[in-house]
Amino acid sequence: MKATPKAEIVICGAGIIGLTIARALLSNGHKNIIVIDKEQNIASHASGRNSGVLHAGIYYAPGSLRAKSCLSGNFQMKEFCREKGIPVRQNGKVIVAREKSELETLHELYARASENGAKVEIIDEKRLAEIEPNAKTCGEALFSHYTAVVDPKLVMQALYAELEADKNIDIQLGNAFINADPVTNTIVTERGDIKCDLFINASGAYSDKVARWFGFSQKYKLIPFKGIYKKLKKGKEHLVNGSIYPVPNIKNPFLGIHFTKGASGDVYLGPTAIPAFGRENYGLLSGMDLGMPSILFQDMVLFFKNEKFRRIALDEPKKYFFSHFYSDARRLVKKIDPSDIENSPKVGIRPQLINCENNSLMMDFVVENDKKSIHILNSISPAFTGSMFFADMVVKNYID
């Protein structure tokens, strides 16, 4: 009988979190690492479908894991891109107030950002016009100096290439996790069993399901939200210099439709935050899976018991219709015409962790672990930005 292969560490998920954790492990001298992923190609899901914005620690509650990882991760990602020759569009971001009632939150964002170490300033309409001539605000706006944009797929490709060149790691694409025996730490995959000393769950939208095989994520469930983008037509990119965001509801994990000039110079509008019917429900109907009844049930519970979710569920699906999408975007700029906007194939799924005991939306990263396994839950924005710092923290606090 063929012996079951043994690894020091098995990582489930070759997204940005899985690969940066693998990189941090190698930097700390770990060997015999196996990474498994069900997809044949990297960056098939959230890690390759996000906006590429490197956030600067503005929105997140001081002291939270999101706040701790964001700004340092921003700097580390920029340095990685410089080393690999990946373009970084360092154009900053403005956050504008659509009405006077949002100015109080704007100043709260300034306070949060300052406490988190971000370089930000409150600017008037004259200064805003110098930075973003087409942006409009109600009296004041917030300017973030450190916000930048990269191409997330180029980042993922560079990470993958670097790790593939290291003999101490084996990245097995097209090899899905099936189940696990937590007693023996045997991981059952499509290609066979693997035993390991430590299992790291970085499986994104499926992390709650994987965690349950090890006795974790008992009170949590991931609910998918669909992010649809549109873009400005060729020749209209001059309408936006960098990124224009609205003042968000900081009690809500979503930031609202905004304008982002990507690394290639294209300007995207979005994303939405529409409740989705599957963890890969990228199309209108495509991507619905066997978990849809469970998702619909949880959506229904949240609709009646969570006011924040109810507002999202009532408002966001309207943005499937162009008039509602355009209306949201129009409030951020002085001039834009419906004919300036075209559809984009870009669409992503954001898995949002729900605490099923109190029906609340988790606002921070969640890590659950024991000596044999570590589970990264709720790796929401700014997970891409903060990934390198977050990976170092995981290795330092949970492994070494």
C-alpha positions, 0 to 999 in steps of 0.5 A: 500500500502506498504511504500517505504523503506527509507535509509540515504544513498544508494550506488550503487556498491559493488566493492572496491570503494563502500565498502570502502566508506561504511566503511568510512561512518560507521566510521564517524557515519552514519547509515541506509546505503544500498548498492546495486549490480547487481551481486550475488557475490562480486569481480565479475569485476574489484575489483576482476580481477585486478593484486593486485599490491599496487602502490606507487605513481610513475606515477601520476601527482603531485596534481592529485586525483590519486597521492593524494590517491595512497601512503596513500592508499597503507599504509592503505591497507597494514594495513588493510591486516595485521589486517585481516591476509591477506598476503602482498608480499612486494617485490617492483618493478623495471621499466626498460628502453627498449631503451635509449630514455626512460631514460628521462621519467624514470627520470621524473617518479623519479621526480614525485614519489619523489614529491608524497612522494614515496621511489624510487631510480635510480639504475644501471644495477649492482644493478638491477641484485641484485634485479631482476637478470633476468630483463634487462634495458638500463643503468638505472632503477627505483626501487620502495620500497613501491610497494607490492602485495595482493590477491584482492579477499581476500581483498574484502571478508574481507571488505564484512565480516566486513561490513556484521557484522555491523547492520547499513548497508544492502548489497543487492547483486543480486539487480540491479539499474534500474533507478532513480527519482532525484527529490525525490531521489527514486532509482528503483531497481530489488527488488523495490524502495528505497528512500534516502537522499543521493545516491552514484554512485560507479558502476564502468563500468556503472557509466556514465550510472547511473550518467545520471539519475541524470543529470551528466556525460553529456559530459563523456562516459566510453569506455571499454578496455580488459586486457588479462593476461598470466602466467609463467608455474609452475617451472618458477616462479624463473625468476621473484622476484617481479614486472618488468614494462616497462617505460610507455608513461606517456601521456597514461593511460595504463602501458604496459605488465609487469611481476608481482609475485602475492600473491600466488607466481604465475607470471602473464604477462600482461595486454593488453589494447585492445578496448573491445566490451562490459562492460563485454566483457571478452571473445572473443565474450562473454560479448558483449552487447546492448551498442556495437554499441555506443561503436564502434561509440565512438571508431571510433570517437576516432580513427580519432580524438585522436592520443593516442587512435589510437596508442592503437587501432592499436597496442594492438589488435595484442597482441591477437596473442602470438607472439606479446604478447611474443615480448613485454614481452621479451624486459623486461627480459634477459631470457625467452622462449615461452615455459615458458608461458601459457594461463591464465583465468585471464582477466579484463575490464578497463573502461576508461572515455572519454571527448566527447567534445574534445575526450580526455582520462581522466587521473584522477578520476572524481567526480560530485555531488550535495546535493542529489547525488555523482558520482565516474567516471573514477575509474581507477588504482590506484583505488584499491590501493588508495580506502581507502584514496579516500573513506575517502576523499569523506566522508570528502569533499562531505558528512560530 
